[in-house]
Amino acid sequence: MNPILAILKEHNVSDAQINQLFQAMTDNPMMAMGMIGQLGIQPEKLQQLMALVMQNPALIKEAVDELGLDFSKVEAAKAQLQN
């Protein structure tokens, strides 16, 4: 299992919430950031999760693929944020 998804599951984040989070990330990354704060993950675990993503951004693509979502939408959202 993808480490991002494993950490979320470890904190009792439901499959529905995980799907909503990654769907939000593909549609509106800023909204996804707000959703992460509402998941109730302990700050030290959230920091660990963010460090993991920063060290290995490919984990996001792996998680999106594992969830069956369209990674090209993540790339489009990323490009939109950079403009």
Protein Blocks (a to p, Z undefined) as FASTA:
>chain_A
ZZklmmmmmnopafklmmmmmmmmmmommlmmmmmmmnopafklmmmmmmmmmmmmmlmm
mmmmmnopafklmmmmmmmmmZZ
